Amino acid sequence: MSDSLIIAGRTFRSRLIVGTGKYKSFQETARALEASGAEMVTVEFTPDNGVLTPTMKLKRRVIEERYKKQIDELYAQAEATAVP
């Protein structure tokens, strides 16, 4: 992959933020994130910081606990703007 995404002066080359690889480039991903109102967490997920297993699998419970505030805020925003 030759493209990269720069956020707050940091360069990201991983497509973990893309998930399933739905978007072909970081520019497409950035446009989709902006349109969706999603929040991008700009931290590295590594085994060293406890977010990934040694085999690079996400530790979902750790992520849910560590980012509970942001997750709750996103759900609150979604509920506040939902059309009945």
Secondary structure, 3 states (H helix, E strand, C coil): CCCCEEECCEEECCCHHHCCCCCCCHHHHHHHHHHHCCCCCCCCCCCCCCCECCCCCECHHHHHHHCHHHHHHHHHHHHHHCCC
